[in-house]
Every structure is written in C-alpha cells, then in structure tokens.
C-alpha cells in the first residue's frame, strides 16, 4: 500500500505536544475519510494509506 506523508514533525520542536499531534491526525482523518491516518515513528510524520476493503 502506498503511504502518503501529510505532515512532517520536527523532532527538535519542543512546542509540539502529543495532544497537538492527535489533533492533527483528527483533522487529516476528517479531510480524508477514505484513508487510514497514523503517526509513523520512522518518518516522524503523520501519514496515511488507503483503507483496506473487506
């Protein structure tokens, strides 16, 4: 499945909290209801991929 990066998070930015990341994920989920949105720790980014059918 193709992964799409929506927002990169700066590891050094102490002003971004877990709550901020959760809010970003919710906003992206609203914009893309056909995609599974998740935080990718390797990329340190909010990403998505198409939902599996079935």
PADOKOL-859302 format. One record per atom (N, C-alpha, C): residue number from 1; residue in one letter; chain; x, y, z. Coordinates in steps of 0.001 Angstrom, whole numbers, plus 500000, padded with zeros to 6 digits. Layout:
N
@num: NUM, residu: A, chaine: A, px: X, py: Y, pz: Z;
...
# end
This chain:
54
@num: 1, residu: X, chaine: A, px: 500833, py: 498816, pz: 500000;
@num: 1, residu: X, chaine: A, px: 500000, py: 500000, pz: 500000;
@num: 1, residu: X, chaine: A, px: 500878, py: 501248, pz: 500000;
@num: 2, residu: X, chaine: A, px: 500465, py: 502221, pz: 499226;
@num: 2, residu: X, chaine: A, px: 501219, py: 503453, pz: 499118;
@num: 2, residu: X, chaine: A, px: 500949, py: 504357, pz: 500322;
@num: 3, residu: X, chaine: A, px: 502022, py: 504777, pz: 500949;
@num: 3, residu: X, chaine: A, px: 501920, py: 505659, pz: 502114;
@num: 3, residu: X, chaine: A, px: 502100, py: 507099, pz: 501653;
@num: 4, residu: X, chaine: A, px: 501247, py: 507990, pz: 502166;
@num: 4, residu: X, chaine: A, px: 501333, py: 509408, pz: 501848;
@num: 4, residu: X, chaine: A, px: 501696, py: 510165, pz: 503124;
@num: 5, residu: X, chaine: A, px: 502702, py: 511027, pz: 503050;
@num: 5, residu: X, chaine: A, px: 503099, py: 511853, pz: 504193;
@num: 5, residu: X, chaine: A, px: 502321, py: 513162, pz: 504112;
@num: 6, residu: X, chaine: A, px: 501566, py: 513459, pz: 505185;
@num: 6, residu: X, chaine: A, px: 500780, py: 514689, pz: 505230;
@num: 6, residu: X, chaine: A, px: 501508, py: 515805, pz: 505965;
@num: 7, residu: X, chaine: A, px: 502204, py: 515436, pz: 507020;
@num: 7, residu: X, chaine: A, px: 502851, py: 516473, pz: 507847;
@num: 7, residu: X, chaine: A, px: 504077, py: 515896, pz: 508546;
@num: 8, residu: X, chaine: A, px: 505240, py: 516454, pz: 508266;
@num: 8, residu: X, chaine: A, px: 506471, py: 516081, pz: 508965;
@num: 8, residu: X, chaine: A, px: 506507, py: 516827, pz: 510288;
@num: 9, residu: X, chaine: A, px: 506982, py: 516172, pz: 511330;
@num: 9, residu: X, chaine: A, px: 507100, py: 516783, pz: 512652;
@num: 9, residu: X, chaine: A, px: 508594, py: 516951, pz: 512956;
@num: 10, residu: X, chaine: A, px: 508966, py: 518132, pz: 513387;
@num: 10, residu: X, chaine: A, px: 510352, py: 518409, pz: 513750;
@num: 10, residu: X, chaine: A, px: 510629, py: 517810, pz: 515128;
@num: 11, residu: X, chaine: A, px: 511530, py: 516857, pz: 515193;
@num: 11, residu: X, chaine: A, px: 511866, py: 516199, pz: 516471;
@num: 11, residu: X, chaine: A, px: 512395, py: 517178, pz: 517505;
@num: 12, residu: X, chaine: A, px: 512995, py: 518246, pz: 517051;
@num: 12, residu: X, chaine: A, px: 513614, py: 519215, pz: 517953;
@num: 12, residu: X, chaine: A, px: 512635, py: 520282, pz: 518444;
@num: 13, residu: X, chaine: A, px: 511416, py: 520302, pz: 517921;
@num: 13, residu: X, chaine: A, px: 510425, py: 521320, pz: 518287;
@num: 13, residu: X, chaine: A, px: 509694, py: 520886, pz: 519561;
@num: 14, residu: X, chaine: A, px: 510098, py: 521465, pz: 520682;
@num: 14, residu: X, chaine: A, px: 509502, py: 521115, pz: 521972;
@num: 14, residu: X, chaine: A, px: 508100, py: 521692, pz: 522159;
@num: 15, residu: X, chaine: A, px: 507677, py: 522568, pz: 521268;
@num: 15, residu: X, chaine: A, px: 506364, py: 523189, pz: 521424;
@num: 15, residu: X, chaine: A, px: 505221, py: 522283, pz: 520949;
@num: 16, residu: X, chaine: A, px: 505541, py: 521220, pz: 520217;
@num: 16, residu: X, chaine: A, px: 504507, py: 520300, pz: 519717;
@num: 16, residu: X, chaine: A, px: 504321, py: 519171, pz: 520733;
@num: 17, residu: X, chaine: A, px: 503086, py: 519040, pz: 521217;
@num: 17, residu: X, chaine: A, px: 502775, py: 518011, pz: 522216;
@num: 17, residu: X, chaine: A, px: 502062, py: 516828, pz: 521562;
@num: 18, residu: X, chaine: A, px: 501900, py: 515777, pz: 522328;
@num: 18, residu: X, chaine: A, px: 501143, py: 514603, pz: 521864;
@num: 18, residu: X, chaine: A, px: 499718, py: 515029, pz: 521513;
@num: 19, residu: X, chaine: A, px: 499141, py: 515891, pz: 522312;
@num: 19, residu: X, chaine: A, px: 497782, py: 516383, pz: 522044;
@num: 19, residu: X, chaine: A, px: 497719, py: 517108, pz: 520703;
@num: 20, residu: X, chaine: A, px: 498753, py: 517885, pz: 520386;
@num: 20, residu: X, chaine: A, px: 498810, py: 518579, pz: 519097;
@num: 20, residu: X, chaine: A, px: 498834, py: 517570, pz: 517946;
@num: 21, residu: X, chaine: A, px: 499627, py: 516535, pz: 518097;
@num: 21, residu: X, chaine: A, px: 499729, py: 515500, pz: 517063;
@num: 21, residu: X, chaine: A, px: 498397, py: 514771, pz: 516912;
@num: 22, residu: X, chaine: A, px: 497741, py: 514468, pz: 518028;
@num: 22, residu: X, chaine: A, px: 496438, py: 513810, pz: 517974;
@num: 22, residu: X, chaine: A, px: 495417, py: 514692, pz: 517255;
@num: 23, residu: X, chaine: A, px: 495468, py: 515984, pz: 517499;
@num: 23, residu: X, chaine: A, px: 494547, py: 516916, pz: 516844;
@num: 23, residu: X, chaine: A, px: 494822, py: 516978, pz: 515344;
@num: 24, residu: X, chaine: A, px: 496096, py: 516986, pz: 514969;
@num: 24, residu: X, chaine: A, px: 496465, py: 516979, pz: 513552;
@num: 24, residu: X, chaine: A, px: 495930, py: 515717, pz: 512869;
@num: 25, residu: X, chaine: A, px: 496056, py: 514578, pz: 513548;
@num: 25, residu: X, chaine: A, px: 495566, py: 513309, pz: 512998;
@num: 25, residu: X, chaine: A, px: 494049, py: 513377, pz: 512795;
@num: 26, residu: X, chaine: A, px: 493324, py: 513900, pz: 513778;
@num: 26, residu: X, chaine: A, px: 491862, py: 514032, pz: 513660;
@num: 26, residu: X, chaine: A, px: 491487, py: 514911, pz: 512469;
@num: 27, residu: X, chaine: A, px: 492198, py: 516031, pz: 512299;
@num: 27, residu: X, chaine: A, px: 491910, py: 516941, pz: 511188;
@num: 27, residu: X, chaine: A, px: 492149, py: 516257, pz: 509841;
@num: 28, residu: X, chaine: A, px: 493234, py: 515523, pz: 509732;
@num: 28, residu: X, chaine: A, px: 493546, py: 514826, pz: 508481;
@num: 28, residu: X, chaine: A, px: 492524, py: 513713, pz: 508230;
@num: 29, residu: X, chaine: A, px: 492079, py: 513023, pz: 509297;
@num: 29, residu: X, chaine: A, px: 491047, py: 511995, pz: 509143;
@num: 29, residu: X, chaine: A, px: 489752, py: 512597, pz: 508591;
@num: 30, residu: X, chaine: A, px: 489403, py: 513790, pz: 509052;
@num: 30, residu: X, chaine: A, px: 488188, py: 514461, pz: 508558;
@num: 30, residu: X, chaine: A, px: 488320, py: 514817, pz: 507077;
@num: 31, residu: X, chaine: A, px: 489521, py: 515254, pz: 506686;
@num: 31, residu: X, chaine: A, px: 489766, py: 515639, pz: 505304;
@num: 31, residu: X, chaine: A, px: 489840, py: 514436, pz: 504362;
@num: 32, residu: X, chaine: A, px: 490255, py: 513290, pz: 504899;
@num: 32, residu: X, chaine: A, px: 490473, py: 512087, pz: 504088;
@num: 32, residu: X, chaine: A, px: 489819, py: 510865, pz: 504746;
@num: 33, residu: X, chaine: A, px: 488474, py: 510808, pz: 504748;
@num: 33, residu: X, chaine: A, px: 487787, py: 509696, pz: 505430;
@num: 33, residu: X, chaine: A, px: 488027, py: 508331, pz: 504786;
@num: 34, residu: X, chaine: A, px: 488533, py: 508329, pz: 503555;
@num: 34, residu: X, chaine: A, px: 488805, py: 507080, pz: 502854;
@num: 34, residu: X, chaine: A, px: 490206, py: 506532, pz: 503138;
@num: 35, residu: X, chaine: A, px: 490940, py: 507210, pz: 504036;
@num: 35, residu: X, chaine: A, px: 492318, py: 506806, pz: 504333;
@num: 35, residu: X, chaine: A, px: 492499, py: 506499, pz: 505817;
@num: 36, residu: X, chaine: A, px: 493413, py: 505587, pz: 506091;
@num: 36, residu: X, chaine: A, px: 493819, py: 505245, pz: 507459;
@num: 36, residu: X, chaine: A, px: 494965, py: 506193, pz: 507820;
@num: 37, residu: X, chaine: A, px: 494766, py: 507022, pz: 508832;
@num: 37, residu: X, chaine: A, px: 495760, py: 508039, pz: 509217;
@num: 37, residu: X, chaine: A, px: 496502, py: 507539, pz: 510455;
@num: 38, residu: X, chaine: A, px: 497821, py: 507714, pz: 510457;
@num: 38, residu: X, chaine: A, px: 498635, py: 507207, pz: 511559;
@num: 38, residu: X, chaine: A, px: 499913, py: 508022, pz: 511702;
@num: 39, residu: X, chaine: A, px: 500547, py: 507895, pz: 512873;
@num: 39, residu: X, chaine: A, px: 501839, py: 508532, pz: 513115;
@num: 39, residu: X, chaine: A, px: 502915, py: 507510, pz: 512803;
@num: 40, residu: X, chaine: A, px: 503825, py: 507864, pz: 511925;
@num: 40, residu: X, chaine: A, px: 504932, py: 506991, pz: 511544;
@num: 40, residu: X, chaine: A, px: 506173, py: 507445, pz: 512307;
@num: 41, residu: X, chaine: A, px: 506612, py: 506635, pz: 513241;
@num: 41, residu: X, chaine: A, px: 507757, py: 506974, pz: 514075;
@num: 41, residu: X, chaine: A, px: 509074, py: 506989, pz: 513330;
@num: 42, residu: X, chaine: A, px: 509193, py: 506188, pz: 512264;
@num: 42, residu: X, chaine: A, px: 510423, py: 506180, pz: 511469;
@num: 42, residu: X, chaine: A, px: 510562, py: 507483, pz: 510681;
@num: 43, residu: X, chaine: A, px: 509460, py: 507927, pz: 510093;
@num: 43, residu: X, chaine: A, px: 509461, py: 509175, pz: 509319;
@num: 43, residu: X, chaine: A, px: 509281, py: 510387, pz: 510227;
@num: 44, residu: X, chaine: A, px: 508791, py: 510160, pz: 511449;
@num: 44, residu: X, chaine: A, px: 508385, py: 511203, pz: 512393;
@num: 44, residu: X, chaine: A, px: 507431, py: 512148, pz: 511677;
@num: 45, residu: X, chaine: A, px: 506333, py: 511532, pz: 511182;
@num: 45, residu: X, chaine: A, px: 505374, py: 512272, pz: 510372;
@num: 45, residu: X, chaine: A, px: 503992, py: 511655, pz: 510522;
@num: 46, residu: X, chaine: A, px: 502977, py: 512459, pz: 510199;
@num: 46, residu: X, chaine: A, px: 501614, py: 511961, pz: 510134;
@num: 46, residu: X, chaine: A, px: 501395, py: 511513, pz: 508696;
@num: 47, residu: X, chaine: A, px: 501024, py: 510259, pz: 508544;
@num: 47, residu: X, chaine: A, px: 500896, py: 509640, pz: 507235;
@num: 47, residu: X, chaine: A, px: 499541, py: 509001, pz: 507082;
@num: 48, residu: X, chaine: A, px: 499252, py: 508555, pz: 505874;
@num: 48, residu: X, chaine: A, px: 498021, py: 507809, pz: 505636;
@num: 48, residu: X, chaine: A, px: 498225, py: 506831, pz: 504501;
@num: 49, residu: X, chaine: A, px: 497306, py: 505895, pz: 504415;
@num: 49, residu: X, chaine: A, px: 497238, py: 504959, pz: 503296;
@num: 49, residu: X, chaine: A, px: 495772, py: 504616, pz: 503083;
@num: 50, residu: X, chaine: A, px: 495437, py: 504159, pz: 501900;
@num: 50, residu: X, chaine: A, px: 494046, py: 503810, pz: 501617;
@num: 50, residu: X, chaine: A, px: 493595, py: 502698, pz: 502546;
@num: 51, residu: X, chaine: A, px: 492346, py: 502816, pz: 503002;
@num: 51, residu: X, chaine: A, px: 491786, py: 501775, pz: 503871;
@num: 51, residu: X, chaine: A, px: 491610, py: 500498, pz: 503076;
@num: 52, residu: X, chaine: A, px: 491820, py: 499385, pz: 503744;
@num: 52, residu: X, chaine: A, px: 491616, py: 498093, pz: 503096;
@num: 52, residu: X, chaine: A, px: 490126, py: 497809, pz: 503002;
@num: 53, residu: X, chaine: A, px: 489728, py: 497263, pz: 501893;
@num: 53, residu: X, chaine: A, px: 488325, py: 496894, pz: 501726;
@num: 53, residu: X, chaine: A, px: 488134, py: 495487, pz: 502243;
@num: 54, residu: X, chaine: A, px: 486974, py: 495274, pz: 502843;
@num: 54, residu: X, chaine: A, px: 486700, py: 493918, pz: 503267;
@num: 54, residu: X, chaine: A, px: 486377, py: 493869, pz: 504667;
# end
